[in-house]
């Protein structure tokens, strides 16, 4: 029988092959799940807060850190600072992911949030080019790389952690809340930039942001980081990870139950990595276009005032944060693949009209165009955490997600602002960024048809995760007719 304990229940690990029993299932306590969700989500909030701050201060940062340089070249140097953090992001995923599979998700996530908050705060303390010269770009880039390294383990760890904590039939919804938090973090970054701009200019004049007001949004990361560290100190370890650790000690020979190092992850799971990279390339270019390049594009190419752009972005991103979990609930019901099809086709249909509306130059067209860019991105972001976690088995999930997500985001997502601006400069075509995203959407559409449907199914190499002992008993009793259950892929069952 399932234990009456209200806490997380992990199954005993038998040494013989048998059918799924009710007490094999992991039953999660609602309070523990909420604590895990909030503790994991705060890191993504801070990560995207920093991205929002840097994106909406790009023009100001150009003046601060490239003073004396040609303005067009200075803007590219500033955007390169954004892209350079993604150079080391895969390294973070490749190093921190396998470590997380070895020592636990919680310990690595504690490290990533501390490193991220420290790097963001230190950017706010850097001298300007006017004070020490253009060499200040070097420590700026180094701190952005530090952020990138920590981020390489942050989202993949949080997604893995929450996915393993979530009931199977609500995993899409629970992991999607991470990206809702990310969008709210970005909106918070844009809002802090807008508020700081308005307050400092009204108090000290038009040059207030250049004179030091730009530091304030970065320094806000310090108290946010302290709160995040305190929250993560209280979260428990993933029950699936702990059960997988015990199974590893039992010496099970099924390959999916073996914790692999990076070379073996690449060797055993390269098909999943390729599918994941194709999906994340479309996801990343779409979302980073909205969050990180639109501020620069609207200011530099359209002439939209920074405050108007920031306020519009906050409104659109709050709507996106609401839509993401709603779409994810839908994916839990109808499957992941139909949602991906809607996302890719949405980009192919909506992006060109969106960019055309931007050039109307009116306030209403600004809001409508950003909304059109946002909608397909919301469909992608609703699936990121769940699908990436569902591609890999528990024993190597953190490492697999870390490699796949960070490699694709770094190569395609993080470079979106820089590549988009280069495309505009080289071609003179203001629609070039739209075509860039549409290309990756076509690639993702092809990959979608290679994707195994995973909604409402137990994670590979794990056992069913449920909300009550009654649900566990129902699964055990109905396992013969349940097409979502494959006991050969569960951590407690070995093949004869």
Residue pairs with C-beta under 8 A, 6 or more apart in sequence:
1 22
1 23
1 469
2 9
2 22
2 23
2 25
2 27
2 469
2 472
2 473
3 9
3 23
3 27
3 469
4 469
6 29
7 29
7 32
8 26
8 27
8 28
8 29
8 32
8 236
8 239
9 23
9 25
9 26
9 27
9 239
10 26
10 239
10 242
10 243
10 246
11 23
11 24
11 25
11 26
11 243
11 463
11 492
12 23
13 243
13 246
13 247
13 250
13 492
14 492
15 250
17 493
17 494
17 495
17 496
18 493
19 476
19 479
19 487
19 493
20 463
20 464
20 475
20 476
20 479
20 485
20 487
20 490
20 492
20 493
21 476
22 469
22 472
22 473
22 475
22 476
23 472
24 463
24 464
24 476
24 490
24 492
25 463
25 464
25 465
25 466
25 471
25 472
25 475
25 476
26 239
26 240
26 243
26 462
26 463
26 464
26 465
26 466
27 465
27 466
27 467
27 468
27 469
27 472
28 165
28 166
28 167
28 239
28 465
28 466
28 467
30 467
32 165
32 236
33 165
33 166
33 174
35 234
35 235
35 236
36 161
36 162
36 165
36 235
36 236
37 162
37 165
37 174
37 177
38 231
39 231
39 232
39 234
39 235
40 109
40 157
40 158
40 161
40 162
40 178
40 235
41 158
41 162
41 177
41 178
41 181
42 113
42 181
42 224
42 227
42 228
42 231
42 232
43 109
43 112
43 113
43 116
43 154
43 155
43 158
43 228
43 232
44 154
44 155
44 158
44 178
44 179
44 181
44 182
44 185
45 181
45 182
45 184
45 185
45 188
45 224
45 228
46 113
46 116
46 117
46 120
46 185
46 221
46 224
46 225
46 228
47 116
47 151
47 154
47 155
47 182
47 185
48 181
48 182
48 183
48 185
48 186
48 189
48 291
49 120
49 185
49 186
49 188
49 189
49 192
49 220
49 221
49 224
50 116
50 120
50 147
50 189
50 218
50 221
51 82
51 185
51 186
51 189
51 291
51 292
52 185
52 186
52 187
52 188
52 189
52 190
52 193
52 291
53 120
53 189
53 190
53 192
53 193
53 217
53 218
54 61
54 81
54 82
54 292
55 82
55 186
55 189
55 190
55 291
55 292
55 293
55 295
55 296
55 417
56 189
56 190
56 193
56 194
56 295
56 306
56 309
56 310
56 313
57 193
57 214
57 217
58 75
58 78
58 79
58 82
58 295
58 296
58 417
59 75
59 296
59 299
59 300
59 306
60 209
60 210
60 214
61 78
61 81
61 214
62 71
62 74
62 75
62 77
62 78
63 74
63 210
64 128
64 129
64 130
64 210
64 214
65 77
65 78
65 81
65 126
65 128
65 129
65 134
65 136
65 137
65 140
66 73
66 74
66 77
66 78
66 129
66 134
66 137
67 128
67 129
67 130
67 134
68 129
68 134
69 77
69 134
72 425
75 296
75 300
75 421
76 418
76 421
76 422
77 137
79 296
79 417
79 418
79 421
80 141
80 418
81 137
81 140
81 141
81 144
82 144
82 292
82 414
82 417
82 418
83 414
83 415
83 417
83 418
84 141
84 144
84 145
84 148
85 144
85 145
85 147
85 148
85 151
85 414
86 148
86 409
86 410
86 411
86 413
86 414
86 415
87 145
87 148
87 410
88 145
88 148
88 149
88 152
89 148
89 149
89 151
89 152
89 406
89 409
89 410
89 414
90 152
90 403
90 406
90 407
90 410
91 149
91 152
92 112
92 148
92 149
92 150
92 151
92 152
92 153
92 402
92 406
93 152
93 153
93 156
93 401
93 402
93 403
93 405
93 406
93 407
94 152
94 262
94 399
94 402
94 403
94 406
95 152
95 153
96 108
96 111
96 112
96 152
96 153
96 156
96 157
96 398
96 402
97 153
97 156
97 157
97 262
97 398
97 399
97 400
97 401
97 402
97 403
98 260
98 261
98 262
98 265
98 396
98 398
98 399
98 402
99 108
100 107
100 108
100 109
100 153
100 157
100 160
100 398
100 399
100 402
101 241
101 259
101 395
101 396
101 397
101 398
101 399
102 259
104 237
104 238
104 241
105 157
105 160
105 161
105 164
105 237
105 238
105 241
105 398
106 161
106 232
106 235
106 236
106 237
106 238
108 153
108 157
108 398
109 153
109 154
109 157
109 158
109 161
109 232
110 229
110 232
110 233
111 150
111 153
112 150
112 151
112 153
112 154
112 157
113 150
113 154
113 225
113 228
113 229
113 232
114 225
114 229
115 146
115 147
115 149
115 150
116 147
116 150
116 151
116 154
116 225
117 221
117 222
117 224
117 225
117 226
117 228
117 229
118 146
118 225
119 143
119 144
119 146
119 147
119 150
120 147
120 218
120 221
120 225
121 218
121 219
121 221
121 222
121 225
122 143
123 140
123 143
123 144
123 218
124 215
124 216
124 217
124 218
124 219
124 221
125 215
125 219
126 136
126 139
126 140
126 143
127 136
128 136
129 136
129 137
148 410
148 414
151 406
152 402
152 406
153 402
155 178
155 385
155 405
156 388
156 398
156 401
156 402
156 405
156 406
157 398
157 402
158 178
158 385
159 175
159 178
159 384
159 385
159 386
159 388
159 389
159 401
159 405
160 238
160 389
160 397
160 398
160 401
161 238
162 174
162 175
162 177
162 178
162 385
163 171
163 174
163 175
163 385
163 386
163 389
163 390
163 397
163 459
164 238
164 239
164 240
164 241
164 389
164 394
164 397
164 459
164 462
164 465
165 174
165 238
165 239
165 240
165 465
166 173
166 174
166 175
166 465
167 174
167 465
167 466
167 467
167 471
168 456
168 457
168 458
168 459
168 464
168 465
168 466
168 484
169 332
169 456
170 332
170 467
171 332
171 386
171 389
171 390
171 456
171 459
171 465
172 328
172 329
172 331
172 332
172 336
172 382
172 383
172 386
172 455
173 325
173 328
173 329
173 332
175 328
175 384
175 385
175 386
175 389
176 324
176 325
176 327
176 328
176 381
176 382
176 383
176 385
176 386
177 324
177 325
178 385
179 324
179 381
179 382
179 384
179 385
180 321
180 322
180 324
180 325
181 321
182 381
183 291
183 317
183 318
183 320
183 321
183 324
183 381
184 317
184 318
184 321
186 291
186 313
186 317
187 313
187 314
187 317
187 318
187 321
189 217
190 295
190 310
190 313
190 314
190 317
191 310
191 314
192 216
192 217
192 220
193 217
193 310
194 306
194 307
194 310
194 311
194 314
196 209
196 213
196 214
196 216
196 217
197 209
197 213
197 306
197 307
197 310
198 307
200 208
200 209
200 213
200 216
201 208
201 209
201 213
204 211
204 213
239 465
240 394
240 459
240 462
240 463
240 465
240 491
241 394
243 394
243 462
243 463
243 491
243 492
244 257
244 259
244 394
244 395
244 461
244 462
244 491
247 257
247 395
247 491
247 492
248 257
248 258
248 259
248 395
252 258
252 491
252 494
253 494
254 494
254 495
255 268
256 393
256 395
256 460
256 461
256 489
257 393
257 395
257 461
257 491
258 395
258 396
259 395
259 396
260 268
260 395
260 396
260 399
261 399
262 399
262 403
264 396
265 396
265 399
265 400
265 403
266 273
266 403
268 396
269 391
269 392
269 396
269 400
271 450
272 391
272 392
272 400
272 404
273 400
273 403
273 404
273 407
274 447
275 391
275 447
275 450
275 451
276 387
276 388
276 391
276 404
276 405
276 408
277 404
277 407
277 408
278 408
278 443
278 444
278 446
278 447
279 340
279 380
279 383
279 387
279 408
279 444
279 447
279 448
279 451
280 384
280 388
280 404
280 405
280 408
280 409
280 412
280 413
281 408
281 411
281 412
281 413
281 440
281 443
281 444
282 343
282 344
282 347
282 380
282 437
282 440
282 441
282 443
282 444
283 343
283 377
283 380
283 381
283 384
283 413
283 444
284 408
284 409
284 412
284 413
284 414
284 416
285 412
285 413
285 416
285 436
285 437
285 440
286 343
286 347
286 373
286 376
286 377
286 380
286 437
286 440
286 441
287 377
287 380
287 381
287 413
288 413
288 414
288 416
288 417
289 373
289 377
289 416
289 420
289 433
289 437
290 316
290 317
290 370
290 373
290 374
290 377
291 313
291 317
292 416
292 417
293 416
293 417
293 420
293 421
293 433
294 309
294 313
294 370
294 373
295 306
295 309
295 310
295 313
296 417
296 421
297 358
297 420
297 421
297 424
297 433
298 304
298 309
298 358
298 366
299 305
299 306
299 309
300 421
301 424
301 430
302 358
302 359
302 361
303 361
304 361
304 366
308 363
308 366
309 366
312 366
312 367
312 370
313 370
315 367
316 367
316 370
316 371
316 374
317 374
319 371
319 374
320 374
320 377
320 378
320 381
323 375
323 378
323 382
324 378
324 381
324 382
325 382
327 339
327 378
327 379
327 382
328 382
328 383
328 386
330 339
330 382
331 338
331 339
331 382
331 383
331 386
331 455
332 455
332 456
333 455
334 455
335 453
335 455
336 383
336 386
336 387
336 390
336 451
336 453
336 454
336 455
337 448
337 449
337 451
337 453
339 379
339 382
339 383
340 379
340 380
340 383
340 444
340 445
340 448
340 451
341 445
341 448
342 376
342 379
343 376
343 377
343 379
343 380
343 383
343 441
343 444
344 376
344 441
344 442
344 444
344 445
344 448
345 441
345 445
346 375
346 376
346 379
347 376
347 437
347 438
347 441
348 438
348 441
348 442
350 372
350 373
350 375
350 376
351 372
351 373
351 376
351 434
351 437
351 438
352 431
352 434
353 372
354 369
354 370
354 372
354 373
354 434
355 369
355 430
355 431
355 433
355 434
356 431
357 365
357 368
357 369
357 372
358 365
358 366
358 369
359 430
376 441
384 405
386 454
386 455
387 451
387 454
388 401
388 404
388 405
389 397
389 401
389 459
390 454
390 457
390 459
390 460
391 400
391 401
391 404
392 399
392 400
392 401
392 460
393 459
393 460
393 461
393 462
393 489
394 459
394 460
394 461
394 462
394 491
395 461
397 459
397 461
412 440
416 433
416 436
416 437
419 436
420 432
420 433
420 436
423 429
423 432
423 433
423 436
424 430
424 432
424 433
429 435
456 484
457 484
457 485
457 486
458 464
458 465
458 484
458 485
458 486
458 489
458 490
459 465
460 489
461 489
461 490
461 491
462 490
462 491
463 490
463 491
463 492
464 472
464 475
464 485
464 490
466 472
466 475
475 482
475 485
479 485
479 487
487 493
488 495
